[in-house]
Amino acid sequence: MERLIVEGGYPLHGEITPAGNKNSAQPMLAACLLTDEPITLHNVPNIDDVRVLLNMLEGMGVEVDASGLAHGRRTVTLQANKVDGQPDQDLGSRVRGSMLMAGPLLARTGHAILGQPGGDAIGRRRIDTHLLALKALGATVSVLGSQYIMNAGRLKGTDIFLDEASVTGTEQAILASVLAEGQTTILNAASEPHVQDLCHMLNTLGAQISGIGSNTLTVDGVPKLHGGEHTIISDHMEVGSFIGLAAVTGGELRIHNAVPEHMKMTCLVFSKLGVRVDADGTDMIVQGGQDLRVAYDMHEAIPKIDDGVWPAFPSDLISIALVTATQSEGTVLIFEKMFENRLFFVDRLISMGARIVLCDPHRAVVVGKSQLRGEDVSSPDIRAGMALLQAALCATGESTIFNVRQIDRGYEAIEKRLESLGARIRRVYD
């Protein structure tokens, strides 16, 4: 069993570059199934979720050259000359992105069998939107226990109105429709940066997708995609996490290649907690020694931090904002609207000395500033794990974080990268 030992109280200083966007990498890996020509992806994050998907693709007959990951180049080349198997369901139960193989498999082979996808246990994560899109394009879906058995001839373009602006549901519709016959219009589409990134990547392979960045995507089906290469954008969740880490430890941090245009709402929300972030070209800078204070609304009303679909504040950064609020003088309401279990890590923060009232599964009142103290805690999911690490770095004394594999699913070599910024952190293996 692995765990992280963290000695808190040391400001983070220096420069860091975020890894590639994990939520871009997953659908792009699935997209390799759409062509028999080689695809090379650059800036691939070397994280557990990516490695699981690569293992799944290899098991299906895809040629995978991931030597670039092992040597720090973050480059992967894939070629699906043949697809002679179905996704391993045991591996698929570990990652949310496994479900994204359905559309490419139907488009390429007309048949797909998938089990329940994995991912964070942050509440109910429907796949109904995925199935709605696939059925609209002409697939038949039957459910046998925990298996989804899908069949189709050539998929037919159509108008698809998604029942929610689901990121992975939108990606599924895109992946299934690029080779469909005719035109597909995807309405109520998600427009997050990683959805845009997938569209740009597919267009470099010969797809014809327009409306990128909006809530209406038009996909003109093509008979075939060719090979190519694409560089994955920086992970704006990592950028937001590093902003929170620097702010609560009082350190000064320059984040390279931070894509500031993706961070406008995140910076606006952090400013409500007194965190100032400056853009310098493509970099973002958190100044050291900031006096964090909640910025109250008009008439001294308690402000609310809530999440929503893009371009609103991302749900994945709610945990980071909550820990930041514990270190900001004042009171704030955290309102997590998207997942009913996202806030179910605050008991660990309370044990560390945070003053938090969990009102219900979606709302927490945070009263800062609290002096956190070191504690033994366990990471329930990727983002809560990073938030607990954030809390440990600004706490007095030593903390132990268990179930660290959850953090590894989304953050590459996190202890080494933070150690380079001055954190006192080490990984221990039993």
Residue pairs with C-beta under 8 A, 6 or more apart in sequence:
1 402
1 429
1 430
2 404
2 405
2 427
2 428
2 429
2 430
3 400
3 401
3 402
3 404
3 427
3 428
3 430
4 389
4 392
4 400
4 401
4 404
4 407
4 415
4 425
4 426
4 427
4 428
5 398
5 399
5 400
5 425
5 426
5 427
5 428
6 374
6 389
6 392
6 393
6 398
6 399
6 400
6 401
6 423
6 424
6 425
7 374
7 397
7 398
7 424
7 425
8 372
8 374
8 392
8 393
8 394
8 395
8 396
8 397
8 398
8 399
8 424
9 394
9 395
9 396
10 249
10 393
10 422
10 423
10 424
11 249
11 250
11 251
11 252
11 288
11 422
12 245
12 246
12 249
12 251
12 253
12 393
12 418
12 421
12 422
12 423
13 251
13 252
13 253
13 288
13 421
13 422
14 253
14 254
14 420
14 421
14 422
15 253
15 254
15 255
15 256
16 242
16 253
16 254
16 255
16 256
16 417
16 420
16 421
17 234
17 255
17 256
17 257
18 234
18 235
18 236
18 238
18 239
18 242
18 255
18 256
18 257
18 258
19 43
19 45
19 46
19 47
19 74
19 234
19 235
19 238
19 411
19 412
20 42
20 43
20 44
20 45
20 74
20 231
20 232
20 233
20 234
20 235
21 45
21 193
21 194
21 197
21 232
21 233
21 234
21 235
21 236
21 237
22 45
22 47
22 49
22 50
22 235
22 237
22 410
23 167
23 192
23 194
23 235
23 237
24 193
24 194
24 197
24 198
24 201
24 232
24 233
25 41
25 44
25 45
25 50
25 232
26 49
26 50
26 53
26 95
26 96
26 97
26 100
27 97
27 100
27 168
27 171
27 174
27 175
27 194
27 198
28 39
28 41
28 197
28 198
28 201
28 230
28 232
29 41
29 50
29 53
29 54
29 57
29 76
29 78
29 97
30 53
30 97
30 100
30 101
30 103
30 104
30 175
31 39
31 104
31 175
31 198
31 201
31 202
31 205
32 39
32 57
32 62
32 78
32 79
32 80
32 104
33 57
33 60
33 62
33 80
33 83
33 101
33 104
33 105
33 108
34 80
34 104
34 107
34 108
34 175
34 178
34 179
34 205
34 225
35 80
35 205
35 224
35 225
35 226
35 227
36 79
36 80
36 81
36 82
37 79
37 225
37 226
37 227
37 228
38 77
38 78
38 79
38 227
39 77
39 78
39 79
39 205
39 227
39 228
39 229
39 230
40 75
40 76
40 77
40 228
40 229
40 230
41 75
41 76
41 77
41 78
41 229
41 230
41 231
41 232
42 74
42 75
42 229
42 230
42 231
42 232
43 74
43 231
43 232
43 233
43 234
44 50
44 68
44 69
44 74
44 75
44 76
44 232
45 74
45 232
45 235
45 412
46 69
46 72
46 74
46 412
46 413
47 408
47 409
47 410
47 411
47 412
48 405
48 408
48 409
49 94
49 95
49 96
49 97
49 409
49 410
50 69
51 66
51 69
52 91
52 94
52 95
52 98
53 95
53 97
53 98
54 64
54 66
54 76
55 88
55 91
56 87
56 88
56 91
56 92
56 98
56 101
57 64
57 78
57 80
58 64
59 85
59 87
59 88
59 91
60 80
60 83
60 84
60 85
60 86
60 87
61 80
61 81
61 82
61 83
61 84
61 85
62 78
62 79
62 80
62 83
63 78
63 79
63 80
63 81
64 76
64 77
64 78
65 76
65 77
65 78
66 76
68 74
68 75
68 76
68 77
69 75
69 76
79 227
80 108
83 105
83 108
83 109
86 105
86 112
86 113
86 114
87 98
87 101
87 113
87 114
87 115
89 114
89 115
89 147
91 98
92 98
92 99
92 114
92 115
92 116
92 117
92 118
93 115
93 116
93 117
93 118
94 118
95 117
95 118
95 119
95 409
96 117
96 118
96 119
96 120
96 125
96 168
97 117
97 168
98 114
98 115
98 117
98 118
99 114
99 117
99 127
99 130
99 168
99 172
100 168
100 171
100 172
100 175
101 112
101 114
102 112
102 114
102 130
102 134
102 148
102 150
102 172
102 176
103 133
103 134
103 172
103 173
103 174
103 175
103 176
103 177
104 175
104 176
105 111
105 112
105 150
106 112
106 134
106 137
106 139
106 150
106 151
106 152
106 155
106 176
107 155
107 175
107 176
107 178
107 179
107 180
108 179
110 151
110 152
110 153
110 154
111 150
111 151
111 152
112 148
112 149
112 150
113 147
113 148
113 149
113 150
114 147
114 148
114 150
115 146
115 147
115 148
116 146
117 125
117 127
119 125
120 381
120 382
120 383
120 406
121 341
121 380
121 381
122 339
122 340
122 341
122 342
122 381
123 339
123 340
123 341
123 342
123 361
124 340
125 339
126 164
126 166
127 148
127 169
128 163
129 162
129 163
129 164
129 166
129 169
129 172
130 166
130 168
130 169
130 172
131 141
131 148
132 160
132 162
132 163
132 169
133 160
133 162
133 169
133 172
133 173
133 176
133 186
134 141
134 150
134 152
134 172
134 176
135 141
136 158
136 159
136 160
137 152
137 155
137 156
137 157
137 158
137 160
137 173
137 176
137 177
137 180
137 184
138 152
138 153
138 154
138 155
138 156
138 158
138 180
139 150
139 151
139 152
139 155
139 176
140 150
140 151
140 152
141 148
141 149
141 150
142 148
142 149
142 150
143 149
154 180
154 181
155 176
155 177
155 179
155 180
155 181
155 221
156 180
156 181
156 182
157 177
157 180
157 181
157 182
157 183
157 184
157 219
157 220
157 221
158 182
158 184
158 185
159 184
159 185
159 187
160 173
160 177
160 184
160 185
160 186
160 187
161 187
161 188
162 169
162 170
162 173
162 186
162 187
162 188
162 189
163 188
164 188
165 188
165 189
165 190
165 191
165 215
165 309
166 190
167 190
167 192
167 194
167 195
169 190
170 186
170 189
170 190
170 195
170 217
171 190
171 195
171 198
173 184
173 186
173 189
174 186
174 195
174 198
174 199
174 202
174 209
174 217
174 219
175 198
175 202
177 184
177 186
177 219
177 221
178 202
178 207
178 208
178 209
178 219
178 221
178 222
178 225
179 221
179 222
179 223
179 224
179 225
180 219
180 221
181 221
182 220
182 221
183 218
183 219
183 220
183 221
184 218
184 219
184 221
185 216
185 217
185 218
185 219
186 216
186 217
186 218
186 219
187 215
187 216
188 215
189 195
189 211
189 214
189 215
189 216
189 217
190 215
190 309
190 310
191 213
191 214
191 215
191 309
191 310
191 311
192 309
192 310
192 314
193 233
193 236
193 259
193 262
193 310
194 233
196 212
196 213
197 232
197 233
199 207
199 209
199 212
199 217
200 212
200 230
201 230
202 209
202 225
203 209
204 228
204 229
204 230
205 225
205 226
205 227
205 228
206 222
206 224
206 225
206 226
207 219
207 222
207 225
208 219
208 220
208 221
208 222
209 217
209 218
209 219
209 220
210 217
210 218
210 220
211 217
211 218
233 259
233 262
234 257
234 258
234 259
236 258
236 259
236 262
236 263
236 266
236 314
237 314
237 316
237 317
237 383
237 410
238 411
239 255
239 258
239 259
239 262
239 263
239 266
239 284
240 263
240 266
240 270
240 314
240 317
240 320
241 317
241 320
241 386
241 390
241 411
242 253
242 255
242 286
243 253
243 255
243 266
243 267
243 270
243 275
243 277
243 284
243 286
244 270
244 275
244 317
244 320
244 321
244 323
244 324
244 387
244 390
245 251
245 253
245 389
245 390
245 393
245 418
246 252
246 253
246 286
246 288
247 270
247 273
247 275
247 286
247 290
247 292
247 324
247 327
248 292
248 323
248 324
248 326
248 327
248 390
248 391
248 393
248 394
249 393
249 394
250 288
250 289
250 290
251 286
251 288
251 421
251 422
252 285
252 286
252 287
252 288
252 289
253 285
253 286
253 421
254 280
254 283
254 284
254 285
255 283
255 284
255 285
255 286
256 282
256 283
257 282
257 283
258 279
258 282
258 283
258 284
259 282
260 279
260 282
260 284
263 277
263 279
263 284
264 311
265 311
265 312
265 313
266 313
266 314
266 317
267 277
267 284
269 305
269 313
269 317
269 321
270 277
270 321
270 324
271 277
271 295
272 294
272 295
272 303
272 305
272 332
273 292
273 294
273 295
273 305
273 321
273 324
273 325
273 328
273 332
274 290
274 291
274 292
274 293
274 294
274 295
274 328
274 329
275 286
275 290
275 292
275 324
275 328
276 286
276 287
276 290
277 284
277 285
277 286
278 284
278 285
278 287
279 285
291 329
292 324
292 327
292 328
292 329
292 368
292 369
293 328
293 329
293 330
294 303
294 325
294 328
294 329
294 330
294 331
294 332
294 368
295 303
296 302
296 303
296 330
297 303
302 331
302 332
302 333
303 332
303 333
304 332
304 333
304 334
304 335
305 313
305 318
305 321
305 325
305 332
305 333
305 334
305 335
306 312
306 313
306 334
306 335
306 336
306 337
307 313
307 314
307 315
307 317
307 318
307 335
307 336
307 337
307 338
308 337
308 338
313 321
315 336
315 337
315 338
315 339
315 342
316 382
316 383
317 383
318 334
318 336
318 342
318 343
318 383
319 342
319 345
319 383
319 384
319 386
319 387
320 383
320 386
320 387
320 390
321 334
322 334
322 343
322 346
322 349
322 356
322 364
322 366
322 387
323 349
323 354
323 387
323 388
323 390
323 391
324 390
325 332
325 334
325 366
325 368
326 349
326 354
326 355
326 356
326 366
326 368
326 369
326 370
326 372
326 391
327 368
327 369
327 370
327 372
327 394
328 368
328 369
329 368
329 369
330 367
330 368
331 365
331 366
331 367
331 368
332 365
332 366
332 368
333 363
333 364
333 365
333 366
334 343
334 363
334 364
334 365
334 366
335 362
335 363
336 342
336 343
336 362
336 363
336 364
337 362
340 361
340 362
341 361
342 383
342 384
343 358
343 361
343 362
343 363
343 364
344 361
344 380
345 380
345 381
345 384
345 387
345 388
346 354
346 356
346 358
346 364
347 358
348 375
348 377
348 378
348 388
348 391
349 356
349 372
349 387
349 388
349 391
350 356
351 375
351 377
352 372
352 373
352 374
352 375
352 377
352 391
352 392
352 395
352 399
353 370
353 371
353 372
353 373
353 395
354 366
354 370
354 372
354 391
355 366
355 367
355 368
355 370
356 364
356 365
356 366
356 367
357 364
357 365
358 364
359 365
371 396
372 391
372 394
372 395
372 396
373 395
373 396
373 397
374 392
374 395
374 396
374 397
374 398
374 399
375 392
375 395
375 399
376 399
376 400
376 402
377 388
377 392
377 399
377 400
377 401
377 402
378 401
378 402
378 403
379 385
379 388
379 401
379 402
379 403
379 404
379 406
379 407
380 403
380 406
381 406
382 406
382 407
382 409
382 410
382 411
383 410
384 406
385 401
385 403
385 404
385 406
385 407
386 407
386 410
386 411
386 414
388 399
388 401
389 401
389 407
389 414
389 418
391 399
392 399
392 401
393 418
393 423
393 425
401 407
404 427
407 414
408 414
415 423
415 425
415 426
415 427
418 425
419 425
419 426
